[in-house]
Amino acid sequence: MNVDGTWQLTMITGGGEETVELVLRSAGETLNGNFDGRPISEGKLRGAEVTFTASITSPLKAKIKCAAALDGDAMTGKAKALFLTVPFTATRMPAPWGSS
């Protein structure tokens, strides 16, 4: 499965929706990239299963463990931070015009 690209990831929290940019690049089963501009860690791609850990600093400093199912240009999953688990969806953004 191809997960490479820039994704618009929307988490549904108690305060509403929060959208961040997720950039993923795969090398075999290993995923690298950025979540809201910060590097991800522990990134894995196993079939259609995507997992990674991201660090956030707002509203508080925490690590978020994300797990999602990849379906073409869409992902659905859950993000777990501290004591809270929230659902998220992600949509792959089209490549910029003129790129391949």
Buried (B, 14 or more C-beta within 10 A) or exposed (E): EEBBBBBEBBBEEEEEEBEBBBBBEBEEEEBBBBBBEEEBEEBBBEEEEBBBBBBBEEEEEBEBBBBBEBEEEEBEBEBBBEEEEBEBBBEBBEEEEEEE
